[in-house]
Amino acid sequence: MSNSKFKTLRHIETVRNYLAAIIKELMYRQEQHDQTKLQPPEAEIFEKYMPLFEGVKYGSEKYREVIEKLKPAVDHHNKHNRHHPEHFKRTYECGKCNNKYDYAPDKCECGHGIFSVYGGLINGMNLIDLIEMMCDWKAAGLRRGDGDIYKSIEISKGRFGISDQLEQILINTAELINSFEVYHKAEES
């Protein structure tokens, strides 16, 4: 075997190993997805307020009202689940003294009022997080009945500061997800 062919085979093996590691992480995410919703404090709150989501469109005023009622559960859920952009907090840094805050203060302790914003939301995510997020958005749309993942992307673009380039990647991913025949409607009891 030539040295060139040997190096090519080693390259192929290395790529396969990285892909296997990514598949393993995706399988872990598959098993762990939204498990916090089945435990306190989320379970009780979701049980009480989830029926209010019936027929509510994502991003609507009614949607925001229901989310406010779910806030303690949603905050807990976002804190413990990386597939939500809200999991990743933004950092605000004072332009004068470099003090850092995890909220947007009016003024820094030093009196300065100009801040730089770093990270947070969608910018804190990795590709595995984004894949899980897209599957979650698709399933959530089906659960609500409108099933429009493209509308979720459109609304979330402004909400999470999604760039035009990432928006197009999410749209491309939505097209792939829409090609999968995986949805099975649960029987109504």
C-alpha positions, 0 to 999 in steps of 0.5 A: 500500500502506498503512503498516500493511500495509507494516509487517506485511509487514516484520514477516513478513519479519523473522520469516522471516529469524530462522526461516531463521537457526534452520533454518541452525543446526539443519542445521549441528547435523544435519551435526555431531551426534556427529562426535566419536564417530568420532575419538580419543579417543572412537572407540576407547573407544566401540568397546570398550565400546558392546557392553556397553549391549546391553539396558541400561535408561537410568538403571539401575545397569548403565547407570551401571557402563557409563558409568563405563567410558566416562568418558574418552570421555563426558567428552570428548564432553560437553565438545565437544557442547552438546546434553548438559546436562553440557557446561555446568558449574555455578559455585559462589560463596562467600557470604562472599568471592565466590570462584568454583569449577567444583566443589563445595568443602567450604570456600572458601579463606577458610574459609567453607562456604556457596555459591551455585550458578549456571548449569550443566547444563540451565540453560546450554542454549538451545532449539536445544540442547534440540531436538538433545538431545530428538532424541538421547534419542529415537534413543538410546532406539531404539538401546537397544530400549526407545524410551521418551523419556518415561522419559528425561525422567523420569530426567533431570528429577532428574539435571539439575534440570529444572523442572516447566515445562520437563519439560512442554515436553519432554513436548510436544516428545516427542509431536511427535518421536514423530509423525515417521516417520524411524526406519530400523533399520540392518540387522544385519551 
